[in-house]
């Protein structure tokens, strides 16, 4: 028989707590302590840019799409009915 596994295996403990409950509690804690959230608006913007670039790449048969790494908030640009990756 062929053995496909070698070495140690790590099985992280996954919380059974509802993800939205965890997020809401962390949000309230940030307000209370005036601290920066784990997932802030800047992270959300970066995620949105990656998703938009991925979709554009898929539309163009896997063509490479450069990501704008500018930290400033992006404004969606529409050209001839198509949205370009910001």
N, C-alpha and C positions, 0 to 999 in steps of 0.2 A: 504494500500500500504506500502511496506517495504522501509525504508529510508537507503540507503547505505552510505551516506555522513554525516559526523558530523564534526563540526568545520569549521574553515576558510580555504579558498582556495587561493593559491598564483599562479598567472599567470605571470611569468617573461616576460619582453619585449624582444623579439628576433629581432636582427638587420636583416634587409633585405640586408645588404651589403654582397657581395660575399666573402666566407670564404678565398679563395686564395688571394684576394685583401687585406684582413685584415692581413693575414700572411706575405705577401710581404711587406706591409707598416711597420709592426712591425720589420721585418728583416732589412729594410733600416734604421729605427730609431735606432736599436741596433748598426749598423755599425757607424752611425753618432755620437752617444753618447757613444760608446764603452761600452754598457751595456749588460748584459746577457739576451738572449732571453727567453721567457716564455717556449718554447719548444726547448730545446737544444739537442745536440747529446746524452748526457747522458740519457735524458728522452726517446728519440727515442730508445736507446739500451734497456732500461728497458721494454718499450712497446713490442719490438720485442721478448724479452725473455719470457714475459707473453704469447704472442700469440703462440710462438713455444712450450712452455710447455703445453698450452691448446690443441694444435693440437696433441701432443704426448699423452696426457691423453685421448683424444677422440679415438685415434688409439688403446689404451689399455683399452677400455671399462670403462673409467672414473677413471682409476688408479691414485693415488696421484703422483704428480711430484714435486720434490723439486726444487725451483728456486735458481739459483746461485746469491747471493746478492753482489758479488764482483763488485766493481765499475770500475775495469779495463776493457778496450775493450775486447770483446770476439772474439775468433777465432773459426769458425765453425769446429766441429770435425765430421768426417765421419768415420763410422765403418761398414764394410761389406755392403756398399751401403745404409745404413740408417744414417740419421742425428739425432744426439742426442740433447736434449735441453741443451743449454749452460747456 
